[in-house]
């Protein structure tokens, strides 16, 4: 399984990598929307994890909208600290498949990976 994780915080990148290292998962890390966008089109991952707030002009939700507009149907999990219903609604409307709330437990992460791996 190949996962792309777009996250501008190096500590969060390391945490997710450490948690997924327990599985046979290839992880590609990107710290901005532009590089992540290119990589998703080139490598065609099985699952995408994306932070909602990136330190670039393009937000995570903007990137989700663009990917869906391009026809990318890879499952996208939005990783966020926000747990407001309005935020979840906007994310679903943009095309996200699911959410992972920070801070998260390894079991939550692996459950999502298993769920979407089984669906692919």
N, C-alpha and C positions, 0 to 999 in steps of 0.2 A: 504494500500500500504506500502511496506517495501523498504526503501532506505538505501544503504550503501554509506558512504562518507569517502574516504581515503584522508586525508589531514594532513600534519604534523604541521600546524600552528593552535594553539588553538583559536586564534581570528577568523580565517576564519571558523573553525568548529562551534563556537558559533553563528556567523552571519548566516550561512546556517540553523542551527537548529532553530534560532529565526524566520527566514523567513518561514520555513516549519511548525512551530508550529501552524500556522493559519489553517492548514489542518489536517486531521486525518491520519497522516503519521508516521509510526514507523521508527526511524532513528538509525542506528548503526554507530558509529564513530570509525575510526582506524587511527593511526598516522604513520603507516608504511605499506609497500607493503606485507610483509610476513603475518602479522595478518589479513590484508584485504583479502588476497588470501584465507586463511583458512576459514574466515567468509563467504565469497561469496559461497564457495563450501558447507558449512554447512547450511547456512540460506536461500540460494537461493532467493535473493532479487528481487524485480520487476524493480529496477533502480539502477544504480551505478554512483556516481559522484566521480571523481578522479582527484587529482592535478597531473600535469605532472612532477613537480620536488619534489621529496620526499627526506628527509635526510637519506636515506638508500641506500644500494648497488643497489637495484632494483628501477628503475625509474617507473613513471606512465605508460609510453609507453611500457616498458618491461613487466609490469604486464598485460596490455591489450593484448599484444601478447600471453602471457602464458595462459590467460583465454580463448582466442579464440582458441588456440591450444588444450586446454582441452575440447572444445565443449561448453563452456558457451556462450549462445546467449542473455543474459540479455543486454538491452541497456546500453551503457556506454557513459557518458557525461564527456568530458575532461574539467577540470577547469584550466585555464591558464591566465597568463598575456601577453602572446605572441599572436600577431595578424598577423603574417607573413604567407603568402600563403604556403611557404615551410613547415612550422610547421604544418599547417592544413593538408597538403597533407600527411605528415608522420603519423599524427594521424589517418587519415582515412585509410591509408594503414595498420596500426597496428590493426585496427578493431573498432575504436571509431565510435559512431553513430552521435555525435554532439559535440558542443563546448559551453562553457560558459566563456566569457571573464571577468577577474577581472579588475576593480571592476564592479560588476553587480548590477542591480536593482532587487527588489523583483518581479516585473512584468515579467522580463526575466526568472527568476528562475521558477516561477509558470507556465509560458507558456510552458516551457520544461517539467515540471512535468505533466501538463495536456495533452500535446501532446503524451507522452509515456505511460501515464496511459490509454488513449483512445485506444492506439494501442495494449495494452496487453489483 
